Amino acid sequence: MDELRAEGVRVEYGDLVAVRDVDLVVRPGQLVAVTGPSGAGKSSLLWALAGALAPTSGRVLLADQPVAGREAAAARGVALVPQGNGLASALTATENLLVPLLAAGVPAAEAHERTLAALTLVGLEESGSHLIEELSGGQQQRVALARAFASRPAVLLADEPTSDLDAGNRERAVAALRAEADRGAIVVMATHDPEAAEQTDGELHLDAGVATWVRAPGRRIAR
């Protein structure tokens, strides 16, 4: 099965243990929240799942194959939306979505269609021509989400995707993440927002890197 699995994942930075031997399984069609206070290890776990950070010990598997490096993970459809958004400030919102699609070989007409659909999904269809530096922090956050949606990933890992959003846009963002899961993607969202976490299929809480299931995800089948 094409599940995302962490087996005994441990992340250390010198003497600091950020993630302590975490086991995790997320299946297609599931939206799972990773919660906990700042410094709990949420970002480190997501980056390890994305292949952007090599665990000190343990391993990450996608469809029973090791996730080895960010480039290889991205080629297998693992999208990461980091807290800093990772957008190109010199490009417009539209270009930030369009350029990666064209680089990946998506035909131009389809790439334009996906770009408009993704920006519309996050409520920014009228802001596509704005440079990233002209957008607010919350708008930039939504562009970063839209870029991931446009790529139609197999796995979507979003680090604090609602931190800069008001209540209305938070609901829109969580609904869009839910739609990705309904499409059949594996979706993991790191968040300190309890209202966002409540809308997921499962919640894994981290405290000083130690993971505890608040709600274990069921065997939800993608529609």
Secondary structure, DSSP 8 states (H G I E B T S, - for coil): ---EEEEEEEEEETTEEEEEEEEEEE-TT-EEEEE-STTSSHHHHHHHHTTSS--SEEEEEETTEE--SHHHHHHTTEEEE-TT----TTSBHHHHHHHHHHHTT--HHHHHHHHHHHHHHTT-TT-TTSBGGGS-HHHHHHHHHHHHHHT--SEEEEESTTTT--HHHHHHHHHHHHHHHHHT-EEEEE-S-HHHHTTSSEEEEEETTEEEEEE--------
